[in-house]
Amino acid sequence: MTSSPEATGRVAGIDYGSVRIGIAISDPGRTIVSPLENYTRRSCEQDAQRFRLLASEEGVALFVVGLPVHLDGRESQKSSEAREFGRWLAETTGVPVEFFDERFTSLEAEYLLQAADLTKKRRKKRLDMLAAQIMLTAYLESHEKGSQGTYAIDG
């Protein structure tokens, strides 16, 4: 399920967390990415309703789930959880899912929020969706340049 460079339609970036999920969204032309929300997980059914609604309301053509990997590129326990979540997301919404290396996105987001001189409470409120925005921007830029850095799952 790899998107082609000419693909259009909104892409939603997902910064997976077991408690909170950061969500960013692209414009339909896939050139601008904006933070959308931090979603606090509830129950499987409520989560399914939220992501189905997100997909339909925003016209999501593709989800990109950040894949947390070790510095040397090896996958972690969180990588397995993110992959499991991505499979669930694809089955639940019917929207294709790809994975993308998210190394350093939370660190970069934290740095940017500290530079903005926000309080710790305000930084925490924005961290996950900003990490999703950074990851999705990197994903779209990598496709623009024609490089491969995605991990697709089979439908």
C-alpha positions in Angstrom: 0.0 0.0 0.0 2.6 2.5 -0.9 1.4 5.8 -2.2 2.7 7.2 -5.5 4.3 10.6 -5.7 1.3 11.9 -7.7 -1.2 10.7 -5.0 -3.6 13.2 -3.7 -6.0 13.3 -0.8 -5.3 14.1 2.8 -2.8 12.1 4.8 -3.1 11.8 8.6 0.1 11.4 10.6 -0.2 9.4 13.8 2.2 9.6 16.7 1.2 6.4 18.5 1.0 6.2 22.2 -0.7 3.7 24.5 -2.4 6.6 26.3 -2.3 9.6 23.9 -2.2 9.7 20.1 -0.9 12.8 18.4 -2.6 13.5 15.1 -1.5 15.8 12.3 -3.2 16.3 8.9 -2.0 17.4 5.4 -3.9 19.4 2.9 -5.4 17.5 0.0 -2.4 18.4 -2.2 -0.1 17.0 0.5 2.1 20.1 0.7 1.1 21.6 4.1 0.9 19.7 7.4 -0.9 21.0 10.4 -1.2 19.6 13.9 -4.8 18.5 14.4 -5.3 17.1 17.9 -4.0 14.9 20.8 -6.5 12.1 21.2 -6.7 10.4 24.6 -7.5 6.8 24.2 -10.7 5.5 25.8 -12.1 2.1 24.8 -11.6 0.1 21.7 -15.1 1.0 20.5 -14.8 4.8 21.3 -11.3 4.8 19.6 -12.8 3.1 16.5 -15.6 5.7 16.4 -13.1 8.5 16.7 -10.8 7.3 13.9 -13.7 6.4 11.6 -15.1 9.9 12.1 -11.6 11.4 11.5 -11.3 9.5 8.2 -14.7 10.6 6.9 -14.7 14.2 8.2 -11.2 15.0 7.0 -11.3 12.8 3.8 -8.2 10.9 4.9 -6.8 8.8 2.0 -3.8 7.5 3.9 -2.7 7.1 7.5 1.0 7.3 8.3 1.8 5.8 11.7 5.2 6.7 13.2 7.4 3.7 13.9 9.6 4.2 16.9 12.9 2.4 16.3 16.2 2.3 18.1 19.1 4.6 16.9 20.6 1.7 15.0 17.3 1.1 13.1 16.2 -2.0 15.0 12.6 -2.1 16.0 11.5 -1.8 19.6 8.6 -3.1 21.7 6.9 0.2 20.9 7.4 -0.6 17.2 5.4 -3.8 17.6 2.7 -1.9 19.4 2.6 0.8 16.7 2.4 -1.9 14.0 -0.4 -3.6 15.8 -2.2 -0.3 16.1 -1.7 0.4 12.4 -3.2 -2.9 11.4 -6.2 -2.2 13.7 -6.5 1.3 12.2 -6.5 0.0 8.6 -9.1 -2.7 9.5 -11.3 -0.2 11.4 -11.3 2.6 9.0 -10.7 0.9 5.6 -8.0 3.5 4.9 -4.5 2.3 3.9 -1.8 2.6 6.5 1.9 3.0 6.1 4.7 3.2 8.7 7.5 5.8 8.8 10.6 6.0 11.0 9.8 8.6 13.7 13.2 8.7 15.4 13.9 12.1 17.0 10.4 13.6 16.3 9.4 13.8 20.0 12.8 15.2 20.8 12.6 17.8 18.0 9.0 18.7 19.1 10.1 19.2 22.7 13.0 21.4 21.6 10.7 23.5 19.5 8.2 23.9 22.3 10.9 24.8 24.8 12.2 27.4 22.3 8.7 28.8 22.1 9.0 29.5 25.9 5.8 27.6 26.8 5.0 26.3 30.2 5.6 22.6 30.9 1.8 22.1 30.9 1.3 23.9 27.5 4.3 21.9 26.0 2.8 18.6 27.2 -0.6 19.6 25.6 1.0 20.2 22.2 3.9 17.6 22.2 2.3 14.6 20.6 0.4 16.4 17.8 3.6 18.4 17.0 5.6 15.2 16.8 3.0 13.8 14.4 3.3 17.0 12.3 7.1 16.6 12.2 6.9 12.9 11.3 4.3 13.5 8.6 6.2 16.4 7.1 9.3 14.2 6.8 7.2 11.4 5.3 5.8 13.7 2.6 9.2 15.2 1.9 10.7 11.8 1.4 8.1 10.9 -1.1 8.5 14.2 -2.9 12.2 13.3 -3.4 11.4 9.8 -4.4 13.2 8.2 -1.5 11.9 5.2 0.3 11.6 5.2 4.1 8.2 3.7 4.5 7.0 0.3 5.8 3.8 -0.7 4.2 1.5 -3.3 5.6 -0.3 -5.8 3.5 -4.1 -5.2 3.4 
